[in-house]
Amino acid sequence: MPQVRLTCPLDCPDTCSLLVTVENGQALKLRGDPSHPVTQGFACSKTYKYTDRMYLESRPLYPMKRVGAKGSGQWQRLTWIEALDEIAARLRATISSHGAESILRYNYAGTMGLMEGSHAHAFFRALGAIELEETICATAGMAAWDATYGSARFGTNPEDVPHAKLILLWGINSLATNSHLTPFLTQARRKGARVIHIDPYQTKTSLYADQHIRIKPGTDAALALCIANIIISRGFCDAEFVDTHARGFTEYAAAAAEWDLPRTSNVTGIDAAVIEALALEYARATPSFIRTSYGLTRHEGGGNASRAVTILPILTGQWRHRGGGALLSTSGAFKLEKSRLGAAHLVKRETRRVNMNQLGAALEPELTESPKLGSTKISHPNPIQAMFVYNCNPAVVAPDSSRVIAGMKREDLLLVVLENAMTESAALADYVLPATTFMEHPDIHTAYGHYYLSYNQAAITPLGESRPNTWIFQQLARRLGLTEQTIYWSVDDLANELLSSTHVWLEGVTLEHLKTEGFVRLNVPETFLPYANGSPMTSDGKFHLDPPPAYLEPLDHVSDEYPLRLLTPPAHHFLNSTYGNLEKIRQLEGGEPVLLIHPSDAAQYGVTDGAMIRLSSQQGSVTRTARVTDKASAGAVIAEGTWWAGSAPDGLGINTLTSQRLTDLGGGSTFHNTPVRLEVAALASELEAFDDVTYTAQIARLGDSRI
């Protein structure tokens, strides 16, 4: 049977090349492409189930308009002409009354494709709509990297990791969220390398590693500065490399010197002897490699924490050695011609902006100014009148979700959702427009975990009347008389523009080549040492150690009222909320969202394994089943995975608890900085509401009338 090469579009650094078997126009079986040097013939456990998701009976396949109250589940099927004409008319009226700056797009990484992801924004920028600051995941880490290394993120080639002698997996559960790094880690271990996992709780990666070092959430900067202090004070610093290629070392060394072993142990919760051994092992190992990610940035001091960790390879000159250095992202290596991607050239300094972490406040009909929200003020005399949601599920994934849902349910808000699943956001829409999946449209993909540019073929004809995001926005643009030419580009038009770059790393890469091969390695050197001679991306070619990173204590302290801290890391079988509607996936994660609680905390609060407990924060409360386990760390409650709210016993998502406060750098999310309290939900009246509530009933309540 014929096979079609695809590129996984989901928000993962691996950006896998996939092969799908197609018979009679139906996608049957998905597997990893054995010819791709990083995918290596296997896909993650999530992706294998994608065809199940695509063919779910509940998938929206026709344009629909709500005819009852928002969330009532009452829909009227429309033709595309009817739906587009009505939406265009509503937009014209909104622009006439309130201006285009009352219109918001809300999107993220439901697809990482440059056409159906980034380029879909062109319609809104041509309108003059609000510019969304896409900050929910990576911006704190990006800002941290840029502050030291300059404005492009790339690092150690993962294919060179087998050369490393010591590997620190710092704040990343790589076996779940970067699984195709694992073969390279294993090769390094077979050659004698040690793998150390630094993380607040035990994951599959902890069990894989040679050593797991548990760290108090949010204290990574303190640990990194102490390691730096030991490297410098005990003579392990590569003075020649630092003197030649770094600036601000004296100031940085003075800041690191403040972090001795007793102080660091007290702050991080790690035994002083363990810290010292870690620092000395790192100082003496060459090449050494640090793989970090965005999890450790999701607290108020997250930008400084990421920066403190990623400076360490500079001190011992690891960038000079194959397999040495660090990796946060490879995304900056894709030097495509992006100046008109998504009509970026139309964004002006004065354009109104909304940070996506503060959607709840932005959707409120009245002005909101709250210091609790961090550095970005949420205030505007013109409330948002229309919102388009695509590639995202804000009712579940955005912080302070009760506030978000209240805003989405405003009867005066035009809410249009483009989706290929009947999400809890779609259930609140005025119009649901059926979107294609990556198997049904072509696209171009960069990566942030390797150096291969990829093409995605359309493997099958779109199901029902589903259409690509860009097609939908092109149709609306025509109705509104928009003349910006980039809106109407085909995927080939976009690809040819992107590949018109003259950067040496893209020399010889053509669209025809991409279509034929499916993926092409950037022209980075075979032995890629991007920072062996300083940074090519800073103004002076040097690493910027000034101002030095600092450990920032959270403004939202744990307290007598909220004595524990909530962490919401990814689940092994989920990818954000993408697979939350698949029963098979939910069962692999235990069937329902639970809270992991350390035995010492369970004993203190009278919680037994399997008990129903209430977890509360300043934002709200949820009810969950407790799992008492030493996987969790004392003082922290772990909620793995972004489950759909309907899967929970109380019908509430975990982001009911999280806040809209922002990080120190980059305006990022603070999902791992939520002080909470827990109590046993002991009253029978409190439990009655949860005993017999099924997932199906919850989704039906939220509006999918076909279930």
C-alpha positions as CSV (number, residue, x, y, z in Angstrom):
1,M,0.0,0.0,0.0
2,P,1.3,3.5,-0.8
3,Q,3.0,5.5,1.9
4,V,3.1,9.3,2.2
5,R,5.8,11.2,4.0
6,L,4.5,13.7,6.5
7,T,6.1,16.0,9.2
8,C,4.6,15.9,12.7
9,P,3.2,19.5,13.3
10,L,2.9,19.3,17.1
11,D,4.7,21.4,19.6
12,C,7.7,19.2,20.2
13,P,11.4,19.7,19.5
14,D,11.7,16.4,17.5
15,T,9.6,17.6,14.5
16,C,9.5,14.0,13.3
17,S,9.4,12.7,9.8
18,L,6.5,10.3,9.5
19,L,5.2,7.7,7.0
20,V,1.5,7.2,6.7
21,T,0.0,4.2,4.9
22,V,-3.0,5.3,2.7
23,E,-5.6,2.9,1.2
24,N,-8.7,4.0,-0.7
25,G,-8.1,7.6,0.5
26,Q,-8.0,6.7,4.2
27,A,-5.0,7.1,6.5
28,L,-4.4,3.7,8.2
29,K,-1.1,3.5,10.0
30,L,1.4,6.1,11.1
31,R,5.1,5.3,11.9
32,G,8.4,7.1,12.2
33,D,10.5,7.5,9.1
34,P,13.6,5.3,9.3
35,S,15.5,7.5,6.8
36,H,15.4,10.6,9.1
37,P,18.6,10.8,11.2
38,V,16.7,12.1,14.3
39,T,13.4,10.3,13.9
40,Q,15.2,7.0,13.3
41,G,12.1,5.0,12.5
42,F,10.0,5.5,15.6
43,A,7.3,7.9,16.6
44,C,6.2,8.7,20.1
45,S,3.4,6.9,21.8
46,K,1.2,10.0,21.2
47,T,1.7,10.3,17.5
48,Y,0.9,6.7,16.8
49,K,-2.7,7.5,17.9
50,Y,-3.2,10.5,15.6
51,T,-5.2,8.7,13.0
52,D,-7.7,7.8,15.8
53,R,-8.0,11.4,16.7
54,M,-8.5,12.5,13.1
55,Y,-11.4,10.0,12.5
56,L,-13.3,10.7,15.8
57,E,-17.0,10.9,15.2
58,S,-17.1,14.1,17.3
59,R,-14.8,15.9,14.9
60,P,-16.4,19.1,13.4
61,L,-16.7,18.5,9.7
62,Y,-19.1,21.3,8.7
63,P,-19.5,25.0,9.5
64,M,-21.8,25.4,12.5
65,K,-23.5,28.3,14.2
66,R,-24.8,28.3,17.7
67,V,-28.5,28.9,18.1
68,G,-28.8,28.8,21.9
69,A,-26.8,30.2,24.8
70,K,-23.0,29.9,24.6
71,G,-22.1,26.4,25.7
72,S,-25.7,25.1,25.3
73,G,-24.7,22.6,22.6
74,Q,-27.3,23.8,20.2
75,W,-25.9,24.2,16.7
76,Q,-27.2,24.9,13.2
77,R,-25.2,23.6,10.2
78,L,-24.3,26.2,7.6
79,T,-22.8,26.2,4.2
80,W,-19.4,27.8,3.9
81,I,-20.9,30.7,2.0
82,E,-23.4,31.3,4.8
83,A,-20.9,31.1,7.6
84,L,-18.3,33.3,5.9
85,D,-20.8,35.9,4.8
86,E,-22.3,36.1,8.4
87,I,-18.9,36.3,10.1
88,A,-17.7,39.0,7.6
89,A,-20.8,41.0,8.2
90,R,-20.2,40.8,12.0
91,L,-16.6,41.9,11.5
92,R,-17.6,44.9,9.4
93,A,-20.0,46.0,12.0
94,T,-17.4,45.5,14.8
95,I,-14.8,47.5,12.9
96,S,-17.3,50.3,12.1
97,S,-18.3,50.6,15.8
98,H,-15.1,49.8,17.7
99,G,-12.2,49.6,15.2
100,A,-10.1,46.7,14.1
101,E,-8.1,47.0,17.4
102,S,-11.1,45.4,19.1
103,I,-10.4,42.1,17.3
104,L,-8.1,39.5,18.8
105,R,-6.6,36.4,17.3
106,Y,-5.7,33.7,19.9
107,N,-3.4,31.0,18.6
108,Y,-0.4,28.9,19.5
109,A,1.3,25.7,18.5
110,G,-1.5,23.3,17.6
111,T,0.4,23.2,14.4
112,M,4.0,24.4,14.1
113,G,3.6,24.6,10.3
114,L,4.8,27.9,8.9
115,M,1.8,28.1,6.5
116,E,-1.1,27.0,8.7
117,G,0.5,28.3,11.9
118,S,2.5,31.5,11.5
119,H,1.3,32.7,8.1
120,A,-2.4,32.5,9.1
121,H,-1.8,35.7,11.1
122,A,-1.6,37.7,7.9
123,F,-5.4,38.3,7.8
124,F,-5.4,39.9,11.2
125,R,-2.3,42.1,10.6
126,A,-3.8,43.4,7.4
127,L,-7.0,44.3,9.3
128,G,-5.0,46.2,11.9
129,A,-6.2,43.8,14.7
130,I,-4.6,43.4,18.1
131,E,-1.2,41.8,18.0
132,L,-1.1,38.7,20.2
133,E,2.1,38.2,22.2
134,E,2.7,34.5,21.9
135,T,4.3,34.0,25.3
136,I,2.7,31.0,26.9
137,C,5.7,28.7,26.4
138,A,9.1,29.8,25.2
139,T,9.6,33.6,25.6
140,A,11.3,33.6,29.0
141,G,13.9,31.1,27.8
142,M,14.3,32.9,24.5
143,A,14.9,36.2,26.3
144,A,17.4,34.5,28.6
145,W,19.3,33.0,25.8
146,D,19.3,36.2,23.8
147,A,20.7,38.1,26.8
148,T,23.9,36.0,26.8
149,Y,24.3,34.7,23.3
150,G,22.5,37.2,21.1
151,S,19.3,37.2,19.1
152,A,19.2,33.7,17.6
153,R,18.8,30.4,19.4
154,F,20.9,27.5,18.3
155,G,23.3,25.2,20.2
156,T,24.8,21.8,20.4
157,N,23.8,19.5,17.6
158,P,21.8,16.6,19.2
159,E,23.5,14.2,16.8
160,D,26.8,15.1,18.5
161,V,25.6,14.2,22.0
162,P,27.2,10.8,21.8
163,H,30.6,12.5,22.1
164,A,29.7,14.0,25.5
165,K,31.2,12.5,28.7
166,L,28.7,14.1,31.1
167,I,25.1,15.1,30.3
168,L,22.9,17.2,32.5
169,L,19.2,17.0,31.7
170,W,18.2,20.1,33.6
171,G,14.5,20.9,34.0
172,I,13.4,18.7,31.1
173,N,11.6,15.3,31.1
174,S,13.3,14.5,27.8
175,L,11.9,10.9,27.6
176,A,8.4,12.4,27.4
177,T,9.0,15.7,25.6
178,N,12.1,15.2,23.5
179,S,12.1,11.4,23.1
180,H,14.3,11.3,20.0
181,L,17.2,12.6,22.0
182,T,17.2,9.3,23.9
183,P,19.1,7.2,21.3
184,F,21.9,9.8,21.4
185,L,21.9,9.8,25.2
186,T,22.1,6.0,25.1
187,Q,25.0,6.0,22.7
188,A,26.9,8.4,25.0
189,R,26.2,6.2,28.0
190,R,27.6,3.2,26.2
191,K,30.8,5.1,25.7
192,G,30.9,5.8,29.4
193,A,29.1,9.1,29.8
194,R,27.0,9.8,32.9
195,V,23.5,11.2,32.7
196,I,22.2,13.4,35.6
197,H,18.6,14.6,35.8
198,I,17.9,17.8,37.8
199,D,14.2,18.1,38.3
200,P,11.8,18.7,41.2
201,Y,10.1,15.3,41.0
202,Q,10.7,11.8,39.7
203,T,9.8,11.2,36.0
204,K,10.7,8.5,33.4
205,T,13.8,10.6,32.7
206,S,14.8,10.4,36.3
207,L,14.6,6.6,36.2
208,Y,16.6,6.5,33.0
209,A,19.3,8.8,34.3
210,D,22.3,7.6,36.4
211,Q,21.4,10.1,39.1
212,H,18.3,12.2,39.9
213,I,18.9,15.4,41.9
214,R,15.7,16.8,43.3
215,I,15.6,20.5,43.5
216,K,13.0,22.8,45.1
217,P,10.9,24.3,42.3
218,G,12.1,27.7,41.1
219,T,15.6,27.5,42.7
220,D,17.6,26.5,39.6
221,A,19.4,29.9,39.4
222,A,20.8,29.4,42.9
223,L,22.2,25.9,42.0
224,A,23.7,27.1,38.8
225,L,25.4,30.1,40.5
226,C,26.8,27.8,43.1
227,I,28.2,25.5,40.5
228,A,29.8,28.6,38.8
229,N,31.2,29.7,42.1
230,I,33.0,26.3,42.6
231,I,34.2,26.3,39.0
232,I,35.7,29.8,39.4
233,S,37.0,29.6,43.0
234,R,38.7,26.2,42.6
235,G,40.5,27.0,39.4
236,F,38.4,25.0,36.8
237,C,37.5,28.1,34.7
238,D,38.9,28.2,31.2
239,A,40.4,31.6,31.7
240,E,41.7,31.9,28.1
241,F,38.3,31.2,26.6
242,V,36.4,33.5,29.0
243,D,38.9,36.3,28.7
244,T,38.8,36.2,24.9
245,H,35.1,35.6,24.3
246,A,33.2,36.9,27.3
247,R,32.5,40.3,28.8
248,G,31.3,41.1,32.3
249,F,33.1,38.2,33.9
250,T,34.3,40.1,37.0
251,E,30.7,41.2,37.9
252,Y,29.4,37.7,37.2
253,A,32.1,36.0,39.3
254,A,31.2,38.4,42.2
255,A,27.5,37.4,41.9
256,A,28.4,33.7,41.8
257,A,30.6,34.0,44.9
258,E,27.6,34.9,47.0
259,W,26.4,31.3,46.6
260,D,28.3,29.1,48.9
261,L,27.3,25.6,49.6
262,P,25.4,26.2,52.9
263,R,23.3,29.0,51.4
264,T,22.6,27.0,48.2
265,S,21.7,23.9,50.1
266,N,19.2,25.8,52.2
267,V,17.5,27.4,49.2
268,T,17.5,24.4,46.8
269,G,16.9,21.7,49.3
270,I,19.8,19.7,47.9
271,D,22.4,18.3,50.3
272,A,25.6,20.3,50.2
273,A,27.7,17.3,49.5
274,V,25.5,16.5,46.4
275,I,25.9,20.0,45.1
276,E,29.6,19.9,45.5
277,A,30.0,16.6,43.8
278,L,27.8,17.8,40.9
279,A,29.8,20.9,40.5
280,L,33.1,19.1,40.5
281,E,31.9,16.5,38.1
282,Y,30.7,19.1,35.7
283,A,33.9,21.2,36.1
284,R,36.1,18.2,35.3
285,A,34.2,16.6,32.4
286,T,35.0,17.5,28.8
287,P,32.9,17.5,26.7
288,S,29.9,18.1,28.9
289,F,26.5,18.9,27.6
290,I,23.4,20.5,29.2
291,R,20.0,19.9,27.7
292,T,17.5,22.3,29.2
293,S,14.1,23.4,28.2
294,Y,11.3,25.8,29.1
295,G,9.9,24.0,32.2
296,L,12.3,25.7,34.6
297,T,11.3,29.1,33.2
298,R,7.7,28.9,34.3
299,H,8.0,30.8,37.5
300,E,8.6,34.5,38.2
301,G,12.4,34.2,38.1
302,G,12.4,31.7,35.2
303,G,14.3,33.9,32.8
304,N,17.2,34.4,35.2
305,A,17.2,30.7,36.0
306,S,17.5,29.7,32.4
307,R,20.2,32.2,31.8
308,A,22.2,31.0,34.9
309,V,22.1,27.4,33.6
310,T,23.0,28.2,30.0
311,I,26.0,30.3,31.0
312,L,27.8,27.4,32.6
313,P,29.3,25.9,29.4
314,I,31.1,29.2,28.8
315,L,33.0,29.0,32.0
316,T,34.8,25.7,31.1
317,G,35.0,26.4,27.4
318,Q,32.7,23.5,26.5
319,W,31.7,25.2,23.3
320,R,35.1,24.4,21.8
321,H,34.4,20.6,22.0
322,R,32.2,18.4,19.8
323,G,29.3,17.2,22.0
324,G,29.9,20.0,24.5
325,G,27.9,23.1,25.3
326,A,24.1,23.4,25.8
327,L,20.9,23.2,23.9
328,L,17.7,25.1,24.6
329,S,16.5,25.4,21.0
330,T,17.8,25.1,17.4
331,S,15.1,27.4,16.0
332,G,17.4,30.3,15.4
333,A,19.4,28.3,12.9
334,F,16.6,28.4,10.3
335,K,17.7,31.6,8.6
336,L,14.6,31.8,6.3
337,E,13.4,35.0,4.7
338,K,10.6,35.7,7.3
339,S,10.1,39.4,6.9
340,R,6.7,38.9,5.3
341,L,5.8,35.6,7.0
342,G,2.3,36.2,8.5
343,A,2.5,39.8,7.1
344,A,4.9,40.6,9.9
345,H,5.9,43.7,7.9
346,L,2.5,45.2,8.8
347,V,3.0,45.2,12.6
348,K,3.7,48.7,13.9
349,R,5.1,49.8,17.2
350,E,1.8,51.4,18.2
351,T,-0.2,48.3,17.4
352,R,-2.3,47.3,20.4
353,R,-0.9,44.1,22.1
354,V,-2.3,41.4,24.4
355,N,-0.1,39.0,26.3
356,M,-1.7,35.6,25.8
357,N,-1.0,34.7,29.4
358,Q,-3.4,37.5,30.4
359,L,-6.3,36.5,28.2
360,G,-8.7,36.3,31.1
361,A,-8.1,40.0,32.1
362,A,-8.1,41.1,28.4
363,L,-11.5,39.6,27.8
364,E,-13.1,41.4,30.7
365,P,-15.5,44.1,29.5
366,E,-14.3,46.7,31.9
367,L,-10.8,48.1,32.4
368,T,-8.5,46.0,34.5
369,E,-5.3,47.2,36.2
370,S,-3.8,44.8,38.6
371,P,-0.3,44.6,40.0
372,K,-0.9,40.9,40.6
373,L,-0.7,40.4,36.8
374,G,3.0,41.4,36.7
375,S,4.7,44.0,34.6
376,T,2.2,44.2,31.7
377,K,-0.8,46.4,32.4
378,I,-4.2,45.1,31.2
379,S,-6.0,48.3,30.4
380,H,-7.7,49.6,27.3
381,P,-10.7,51.8,26.7
382,N,-11.9,49.5,23.9
383,P,-12.9,46.1,25.2
384,I,-12.3,43.1,22.9
385,Q,-15.4,42.6,20.7
386,A,-14.3,39.6,18.5
387,M,-11.9,36.7,19.0
388,F,-10.7,34.1,16.5
389,V,-9.2,31.0,18.1
390,Y,-7.1,28.6,16.0
391,N,-4.3,26.1,16.8
392,C,-5.1,26.5,20.4
393,N,-7.6,25.6,23.2
394,P,-7.6,28.6,25.6
395,A,-10.5,27.3,27.7
396,V,-8.1,24.6,28.9
397,V,-4.6,25.8,28.4
398,A,-4.7,29.5,29.3
399,P,-3.9,30.4,33.0
400,D,-6.8,31.5,35.3
401,S,-9.2,29.5,33.1
402,S,-12.4,30.4,35.0
403,R,-11.7,34.0,34.1
404,V,-10.9,33.0,30.5
405,I,-14.1,31.0,30.2
406,A,-16.2,33.8,31.7
407,G,-14.8,36.2,29.0
408,M,-15.4,33.7,26.2
409,K,-19.0,33.3,27.3
410,R,-19.7,37.0,27.0
411,E,-22.8,37.2,24.8
412,D,-21.5,40.4,23.2
413,L,-18.2,38.8,22.2
414,L,-18.1,37.3,18.7
415,L,-16.1,34.0,19.2
416,V,-15.1,32.1,16.1
417,V,-13.1,28.8,16.6
418,L,-11.3,27.0,13.8
419,E,-10.9,23.4,14.9
420,N,-10.5,19.8,14.0
421,A,-11.7,18.6,17.4
422,M,-14.7,19.6,19.4
423,T,-12.7,21.2,22.2
424,E,-14.1,22.9,25.2
425,S,-13.1,26.2,23.5
426,A,-15.1,25.3,20.4
427,A,-18.1,24.4,22.6
428,L,-18.3,28.0,23.6
429,A,-18.1,29.5,20.1
430,D,-20.6,31.4,18.1
431,Y,-19.2,29.7,15.0
432,V,-17.2,26.6,14.7
433,L,-15.3,26.3,11.4
434,P,-13.9,22.8,10.5
435,A,-10.1,22.9,10.1
436,T,-7.9,20.4,8.4
437,T,-5.3,18.2,10.1
438,F,-1.7,18.0,9.0
439,M,-2.6,14.9,6.9
440,E,-5.0,17.0,4.9
441,H,-2.9,20.1,3.9
442,P,0.7,20.8,2.8
443,D,3.1,22.8,4.9
444,I,6.7,23.8,5.7
445,H,8.3,23.0,9.1
446,T,11.4,24.2,10.9
447,A,12.4,22.5,14.2
448,Y,13.6,23.5,17.6
449,G,15.4,20.2,18.5
450,H,17.5,19.5,15.4
451,Y,18.8,21.1,12.1
452,Y,16.4,19.6,9.4
453,L,14.0,21.7,7.4
454,S,10.9,19.6,6.4
455,Y,8.0,19.5,4.0
456,N,4.6,18.0,4.8
457,Q,2.6,16.5,2.0
458,A,-1.2,16.3,2.0
459,A,-1.8,12.6,2.4
460,I,-5.6,12.5,2.0
461,T,-8.5,14.6,0.8
462,P,-9.9,16.8,3.7
463,L,-12.7,15.0,5.5
464,G,-16.2,16.5,5.2
465,E,-16.0,20.2,4.4
466,S,-12.9,20.9,6.5
467,R,-10.5,23.6,5.1
468,P,-7.0,24.9,6.0
469,N,-6.8,27.9,8.3
470,T,-5.3,30.0,5.5
471,W,-8.1,29.2,3.1
472,I,-10.7,30.3,5.7
473,F,-8.9,33.6,6.3
474,Q,-8.4,34.2,2.5
475,Q,-12.2,33.9,2.0
476,L,-12.9,36.3,4.8
477,A,-10.2,38.7,3.5
478,R,-11.9,38.8,0.1
479,R,-15.2,39.6,1.7
480,L,-13.7,42.4,3.6
481,G,-11.8,43.8,0.6
482,L,-8.3,43.3,1.9
483,T,-5.6,43.7,-0.7
484,E,-2.5,42.6,1.2
485,Q,-1.0,40.1,-1.3
486,T,0.7,37.9,1.3
487,I,-2.8,36.8,2.6
488,Y,-3.4,35.0,-0.7
489,W,-0.1,33.2,-1.0
490,S,-0.2,29.4,-1.6
491,V,2.1,27.2,0.4
492,D,4.4,27.2,-2.6
493,D,4.4,31.0,-2.7
494,L,5.3,31.1,1.0
495,A,8.0,28.4,0.6
496,N,9.7,30.2,-2.3
497,E,9.7,33.4,-0.3
498,L,11.2,31.7,2.8
499,L,13.9,29.9,0.7
500,S,14.9,33.2,-1.1
501,S,17.2,33.7,1.9
502,T,20.9,34.1,1.0
503,H,22.2,32.7,4.2
504,V,24.9,30.1,3.7
505,W,23.0,27.5,5.9
506,L,20.2,27.5,3.3
507,E,22.4,27.6,0.1
508,G,21.1,25.1,-2.4
509,V,17.9,24.3,-0.5
510,T,15.0,24.4,-2.9
511,L,11.3,23.7,-2.7
512,E,11.6,21.0,-5.3
513,H,14.4,19.4,-3.2
514,L,12.2,19.6,-0.1
515,K,9.2,18.0,-1.8
516,T,11.2,15.2,-3.2
517,E,13.2,14.3,-0.1
518,G,10.8,15.4,2.6
519,F,13.5,16.9,4.7
520,V,16.9,18.6,4.2
521,R,19.7,19.2,6.6
522,L,20.7,22.8,7.0
523,N,24.2,23.6,5.7
524,V,25.6,23.8,9.2
525,P,29.1,22.2,9.4
526,E,29.4,18.5,10.0
527,T,31.1,19.3,13.3
528,F,29.0,22.2,14.4
529,L,30.6,24.3,17.1
530,P,28.5,27.5,16.9
531,Y,30.1,29.3,19.8
532,A,33.7,28.1,19.7
533,N,34.9,31.6,18.9
534,G,32.4,33.6,20.9
535,S,28.9,34.5,19.8
536,P,28.2,35.4,16.1
537,M,24.9,37.0,17.2
538,T,26.0,39.7,19.7
539,S,27.0,43.2,18.7
540,D,30.6,42.7,19.9
541,G,31.0,38.9,19.2
542,K,31.3,38.2,22.9
543,F,29.2,36.3,25.4
544,H,27.4,38.8,27.6
545,L,27.7,37.8,31.3
546,D,26.6,41.2,32.4
547,P,24.4,41.9,34.1
548,P,24.8,38.6,35.9
549,P,21.8,36.4,36.5
550,A,20.2,36.3,39.9
551,Y,18.1,34.0,42.0
552,L,14.7,35.8,42.3
553,E,12.4,34.6,45.1
554,P,8.8,34.3,44.0
555,L,6.4,37.2,44.7
556,D,3.7,34.7,45.4
557,H,5.3,33.0,48.4
558,V,3.9,29.9,49.9
559,S,2.2,30.9,53.2
560,D,0.2,29.5,56.0
561,E,-2.9,29.9,53.8
562,Y,-1.3,28.4,50.7
563,P,1.6,26.3,52.0
564,L,2.3,24.1,49.0
565,R,3.4,24.8,45.4
566,L,1.6,23.4,42.4
567,L,3.6,22.1,39.3
568,T,1.8,21.3,36.1
569,P,4.4,19.4,33.9
570,P,3.5,17.5,30.8
571,A,2.1,14.0,31.0
572,H,4.0,11.3,29.0
573,H,1.1,10.5,26.6
574,F,-0.3,14.0,26.2
575,L,0.9,17.0,24.2
576,N,-0.7,20.0,25.8
577,S,-4.4,19.4,25.2
578,T,-4.2,17.9,21.7
579,Y,-5.0,14.3,22.7
580,G,-7.4,15.1,25.5
581,N,-10.4,13.7,23.6
582,L,-8.9,10.3,23.0
583,E,-10.1,7.6,25.4
584,K,-7.0,5.4,24.6
585,I,-4.7,8.2,25.6
586,R,-6.6,9.0,28.7
587,Q,-6.5,5.4,29.8
588,L,-2.7,5.3,29.3
589,E,-2.5,8.2,31.7
590,G,-4.7,6.4,34.3
591,G,-8.2,7.5,33.1
592,E,-8.5,10.8,34.9
593,P,-6.3,13.6,36.1
594,V,-4.9,13.1,39.6
595,L,-2.6,14.9,42.0
596,L,0.7,13.4,43.0
597,I,1.5,14.1,46.7
598,H,4.5,13.2,48.7
599,P,3.9,10.9,51.7
600,S,5.1,13.5,54.2
601,D,2.6,16.1,52.9
602,A,-0.2,13.5,52.7
603,A,0.4,12.6,56.4
604,Q,0.4,16.2,57.4
605,Y,-2.9,16.9,55.8
606,G,-4.6,13.6,56.5
607,V,-4.7,12.5,52.8
608,T,-4.8,8.8,51.9
609,D,-4.0,7.3,48.5
610,G,-7.2,7.4,46.4
611,A,-8.9,10.0,48.5
612,M,-10.8,12.8,46.9
613,I,-9.2,16.1,47.7
614,R,-9.8,19.8,47.1
615,L,-6.8,21.9,45.9
616,S,-7.2,25.7,46.2
617,S,-5.3,28.8,45.1
618,Q,-6.0,32.5,45.0
619,Q,-7.7,31.9,41.6
620,G,-10.0,29.0,42.4
621,S,-10.4,25.4,43.5
622,V,-10.5,21.9,41.9
623,T,-11.3,18.5,43.1
624,R,-9.1,15.5,42.2
625,T,-8.1,12.0,43.3
626,A,-4.9,11.9,45.4
627,R,-2.0,9.7,44.5
628,V,0.4,9.4,47.4
629,T,3.8,8.7,46.0
630,D,7.5,9.4,46.7
631,K,7.7,10.4,43.0
632,A,6.5,13.8,44.2
633,S,8.7,16.0,46.3
634,A,7.8,17.3,49.7
635,G,6.1,20.7,49.5
636,A,5.0,20.3,45.9
637,V,1.8,19.0,44.4
638,I,2.2,17.6,40.9
639,A,-0.6,17.7,38.3
640,E,0.7,15.9,35.2
641,G,-0.8,16.8,31.8
642,T,-3.2,19.4,30.5
643,W,-6.3,17.3,30.6
644,W,-9.6,18.5,29.1
645,A,-11.7,19.8,31.9
646,G,-14.4,17.3,31.1
647,S,-12.1,14.4,32.1
648,A,-11.9,15.7,35.7
649,P,-14.3,14.7,38.4
650,D,-15.5,18.2,38.9
651,G,-15.4,19.3,35.2
652,L,-12.7,21.9,35.9
653,G,-9.3,22.2,34.3
654,I,-6.1,22.5,36.4
655,N,-5.6,26.0,35.1
656,T,-8.5,27.0,37.2
657,L,-5.7,27.4,39.8
658,T,-2.9,29.1,37.9
659,S,-2.4,32.9,37.7
660,Q,-1.8,35.4,35.0
661,R,1.4,36.7,36.6
662,L,4.4,37.0,34.2
663,T,8.0,35.9,34.3
664,D,11.0,38.2,34.9
665,L,12.1,38.1,31.2
666,G,10.0,37.7,28.1
667,G,6.6,38.0,29.6
668,G,6.2,34.2,29.9
669,S,3.9,32.0,31.9
670,T,4.3,31.1,35.5
671,F,2.4,27.8,35.6
672,H,4.9,26.3,38.1
673,N,4.6,29.1,40.6
674,T,1.1,28.6,42.1
675,P,0.9,28.5,45.9
676,V,-2.0,26.1,46.9
677,R,-3.6,24.4,49.9
678,L,-5.2,21.0,50.0
679,E,-7.9,19.5,52.1
680,V,-9.8,16.3,52.1
681,A,-13.2,16.6,50.4
682,A,-14.9,14.7,53.3
683,L,-18.5,15.8,53.1
684,A,-20.8,13.4,51.3
685,S,-22.7,16.4,49.7
686,E,-19.4,17.5,48.2
687,L,-18.7,14.1,46.7
688,E,-22.1,13.5,45.2
689,A,-21.5,15.8,42.3
690,F,-18.4,13.8,41.3
691,D,-19.3,10.1,41.8
692,D,-21.1,9.3,38.5
693,V,-20.0,12.1,36.2
694,T,-18.5,10.6,33.1
695,Y,-16.3,12.3,30.5
696,T,-19.0,12.0,27.9
697,A,-21.5,13.7,30.1
698,Q,-19.1,16.6,30.8
699,I,-18.4,17.1,27.1
700,A,-22.2,16.9,26.3
701,R,-22.7,19.6,28.9
702,L,-20.2,21.8,27.2
703,G,-21.9,21.6,23.9
704,D,-21.0,18.6,21.6
705,S,-24.6,17.5,20.9
706,R,-23.4,14.6,18.7
707,I,-22.0,12.7,21.7
